[in-house]
């Protein structure tokens, strides 16, 4: 318990002054260097951080006592005294990530060395802007925190993903649970008792993929979240791009089509109206009503209960109607993506979300549309890939963002 208190103190944003405050910031610099580099020696820390060896030694000793780093043994040497390698302690602290979908929640636990040590997927849930939906969310988080095999005091951050407009800096959500005066992050933090950060779901998924997924050395990347709606995460020069208020990436609400379909945002003709999971559901039901056949209809699936995941699953089992409709969505999505590629000239475009699980059934029509609509010189610079993390992208992203914000506090 005492060790947990010391760890929390290192990352505390409470007012401090003088030597104590300076030492806290220096400790965070050391931790961030370990985080970026891995295990290093005192000499390497001294050189890279431009801090004297005695000072570094004292701070490293403090961090060992805090339980955040440890001595991993001597480094190989061709001569002279062998130096010790120091590095982060995986089990010193943890972070919880909550990825909220339309009909379920994924929730996971990340250790200090970015290993996902616990995950619960597809917990039944219905996301609505209501007190009942909020209460159910709190119950799910409480249960998970109580069940994981770590002390609650060691969980230093809680990240929560929500679709729609989120200001990650202020902690306000403008799409869900905005019936409290204070920021949503503050409301949840007071109830759960863990420092809380909220994030737009597409940005969190993108961040998970940027840090632990398919991205290697690329610095300019677009992540497209193809779910019931359409979201976008943008990485520019190695950093997530937010815009002024955190609302960047509303790709799905480009007025792309001349139709009379009202989007959930209240406007007509948005890209989402014809190139999203919601559009796929609408088109599928219409085709069945018009007499088309599908394995889903043969199984007696009630169309009112149909979900995007059902159509995705059917496509994977060679259901012709599902494959054809997904290809149509891909063609329209590809035309929209051509605009983004012409604007951003990215190194990589990552396809994520439930529709990306259909693999080449959606990727190939998107690629074909890109070849048709994007400028050749620009398009040839861009690689089109599918998410490596898949369903885990959101949980990884929310955990990693909570971890990153805690580490960077006060920097």
N, C-alpha and C positions, 0 to 999 in steps of 0.2 A: 504493500500500500504506500509506503514511504517513497519507494522507487517511482511509482506511478505519479506521485505528487511532484517529484523532481522533473520527470519527463514533461508533464504539463507546464511546469514553470518555464522550461526552455522555449516553449512555443506560445507562451502567454502574451497577450496584447495589453495586459494591465500596465498602468503607468509605472515606469521605473526610471531612475536617473543615475547619473554618474557612472562609476565603474561597473555596477551591476547591470545596467542597461547595455553598456558597451560590450560586456562579456557575453550577454545573451545574444546580441547580434553577431558577434564573432563565432559563437558556437553554431549558429544557424548557417553562417558562411561555410564552416567546416563540414557540417552535415550535408549541405548542398553540393559541396565538392565531392564528398564520398558518393553522393547520389549519382552524380554525373560521371564519375571516373571509376568507381569501384574501390577496392582495397589499395591503400597507399601508405607510404612511410612518413614519419615526422619531417624528414628532409624535403620530401616532395611537397608536403603541405606548406612548409616554411617558404619554399621557393615560389610556389604558385599563388599563395595568398599574400605574400610579401609581409609576413608577420615573423617576429623573432622566434628562434628555436625554443628558448625558455618559455615564452608566452604560449606558443603552440602546445608545448609539452604539458603545461598546466591546464590548458583548456581541454586537451585530449584526456588527461587524467580525470577532470571533472565529468566529461561526457561518458567515460567508462563507469564512474560512480553513479551517474544518472541512469545507466543501463542502456544507453542509446548506441554505443559503439563498443567494440572489444578488440583485443589483440588476437590476430589470426595466425601468429607464429612468425618465424624468421624468414626473410626473403633470401633466395639463393644469391650467393656472392662469390666473385672470383678471388677475393682476397680481403683482408681486413675484417673488422667487426661487422657481423651481420645485423641489419636493421630489422625491426619488427614491422609487420604489416597490420594496419588497423582498418576496420570497416564497420558498416552498420550491422546492428543486431536485428534480425528479421522479426523476432517475437517480442521486441521491446514495446511496440505499439501497433495499433491496427486502425483500419478505416472501413466504414460500412458504406456501400453504394446501393441505391434503390433506383431501378429502372422501371418506370411506369408506362405500361402499354394500355391500349383501349380496354382489353378484357382480362389482363393478368399483370402480375408484377414479378420481376426478377430481383433478387436481393443477394448481395455477396459481402464477404469479408476479405480485405486485403491486408497483408502484413507490411512491415516497414520496408522490406526489400522488394515490394511490388509483386508478391506471389498471391494469387487468388486462392486462399486456403479453405474457403467455405462458400458454397453457392446454393441457393434454392430458386428453382425456376418454375415458371408457369403457375404461380400462386393465384387462384381465382380472384378476380377483382374487376369492378366496373368503374372506369374513370369518368366521373361526372363532377361538375362544379357544384357540389352539395355538401352540407355538413355531414351527411351519412357516409359519403365517399371519403371525406377527410378523416372521419372517425375510424373507418375500416383501415385506412392507411396507417394511422397511428397504432392500431392494434397489431398489424402485421409487423411493423418495425419493433415494437415492444417485444413481441414474441421471439423474433429473430435474435435480438440482443440478449434476451434471457437464455436462449438455447445454445448460442455459440460457446465453445469451451475456452473463453478468455474473460478476464475480469473486465467489467464495464469501464473501470477507471483507465484501462489501457486503450480503449476506443477513443481516439482523439478527434475524429472527424466523421461527419455523416453527410454524404452527397446524395441529392435527390434530383432525378431528371423529370421534367414535365414538358409536354408539347406546348407549342404556342409561344407567346411573348413572355420572356423572363429577363429581368434585369439582375444579372448575377452579382453586380456590385452592391446594389441596395438590398437585394434579397426579396424583391417583390415579384410576384407572378401576376400577370394581367389576364391570364386565360383560365386559371383554376384556383380555387380556394382563396379568393380575394375578398372574403367577407370579414376579415379582421383589419383593424386600423394599422397595426404594426406590420412590418414585413413578414412574409410567410416563413422565411428562414428563422426569424426570431421566435415566432409562434411555436414552430416545431422544436426549436432548440430548448425552449422553456419546458415543453412537455416531455421530450425524450431525455433531456439532460446531457446532450452531446453537441458540441459545436457543429452547426448545420450550414450547409451551402446548397443553394438550388441552382439548377442549370437547365437550359433548353436541351431537350433530349437529343436532337440531331448534333448539336455541338459536343455533347458529352460522348456520344457514340463515335464521332469523328476523333475526339481527343484520345479515346481508348485505342482506336485504330492507328492514330499517329504515333502513339507511345509504345504500344505492345502488339500491334497487328502487322499489316502488310507493308507499312511504310518503313523504309530503311534509311536512306540518306536524302530522300527527296525533301525539299523545303517549301515547295508550292504545290498544294494538294487540295482537291475538292472531294468531299465525302457527301454522297447523295443518299438520304434516308428515304427509301421507298416503302412506305407503310400505308396506313389508311389515308394519310396525307402525304405531302412531300416536303422534306426539310433538307437543309444544306449546312454543312460545316466547312469552313474555309481556313486553310493554313497558308499564310503568306510569310515568306522568309523565315519559316520555322516557328511562327507564332500564330495562335488562334486569332482570327480577326472577328471582332465583336461589333464594330460600328460605335456610334456615339452612346447609345443606350443599351447595347447588347442585343439589338433586334436584327442584326445582319442575317443573311441567309434565308430570307422568306422567298425562296425560289418558287415554291408552289403557288404563290399568289401573284406571279407575273400575269397580267391580262393577256393571255396567249390565244384564246379562241373566241370566235364571234358566235357565241351560243347564248342560250337563255337559261343555262343551268346555274342556279344560285349556289355559290360556294359557302362553306360554313363561316367564312369571314364576312359574309353578307353581300359580296360583290359577284358579278357574273363574269364568266369566261376565264377564270383563273386556270392555270396549268393543272392544278389539282382536280378540276372538274372532269378532265378527260384522261389524265395520266397518273392515276393513283389507285390505291387499294379500294377506296370508295367507288371510283369509276368502274373498276373491275367488277365489283359486286353488283352494281347497277346494271352493267352490260350483260353480265351472266344471267341475272334474273329475267331480264328482258328477252334474251335468247331462248330461255326455257319456256317462257310464256308464249313465244312465237312458234314453239314447236321443235326447237333444236334438242338433240339428245345429249346426255352426259351421264357418266357413271354416278355422279352425285344425285341426279334426278332418279336414276334407277334404284339407288339405295333407299329411296324414300325420304331423303333429307328435306326437311321442311325449309322452304326458301327463306322464310322470315328469320330462321335461326342460323342461316348460312354465314360463315365468316371467311375472310380473305385466306386464312390458313387452310381452310378446306379446299379452296380452289388451287392453292399452291401444291397441296398434297396430291390432289387429283392430277395436276399437270405432271408431277413426278412419276405417276403411274400411267402415263401415256393417254390421259383423257384428252381427246382431240379438241373439244370445245374450249377447255381451259387453256390449252397450249395456244390456240388461235387468238383468244382474247388477250392473253398475256403478251403475245407478239404485237398486237395492236397498241397496247399500252407502251411497250418498248419503243415502237416507232415514234410515238408522240413524245415520249420522254427524251429520246435521242435528239429530236429536233430542238427541244428546249435546252438540252445539254450543249448542243452546238453553239448556242448563243454564249453560254458560260465559257466554253473553251476559247471562242473568239475573243472574249473579254479578258480572261485571266491568263491564257496561255499556260496552263498548269503542266507539271511533269506527270501527274498521276490523277486519275479520277477513280474513286472507289465507290462501288455500288453496294449499299447496305440496306438493312431493313427486310421485312418479310418477303417482299417481291424478289429481292436478290437471291433468295433461297432457291428460286427456280433455275439458277445457273444460266446456261446458254440459251434457254428459252426466252429470257429477257435480254441477256447481254448481247446476243448476236443481232437482234433487231435494233438495239440501241447503237451498236457499232455500225450497222448498215446506214442508219440515219445520220450518224456523225460523218461518215464518208460522203454522204450526199449533201449535207447542209453546212458543215464546218469548213473553214478555209483550209485548203490542203496543207500549206506550210505550217499552220498552227496546229492542226489536228495530228500531223505526223510527229509532233513533239510530245504528244500526250499518250500515256499508256492507260488502257481501260482494264480495271481488275475488279474482282469481287472481294468483299470483306473477308478477312481471314478469321476474325473473332466471331463473326456471325451473331448469334443471339446473345453472346456474352459481351459484345462491344459496349452496350450501355452501362452494364454493371462495372466493367473495367474502367470506363471513362468517368463515371461518377465517383468511384473510389479514388482514382488517380487525381481528379480535379480537387477533391477534398484534401488529399495529401499535399498536392502542389501548393494550394492556397495557404495551408497551415505552415509549410516550409518557407514560403515567400513572404509571410506576414511581417511587416515592418522593414522589408528590404527596399 
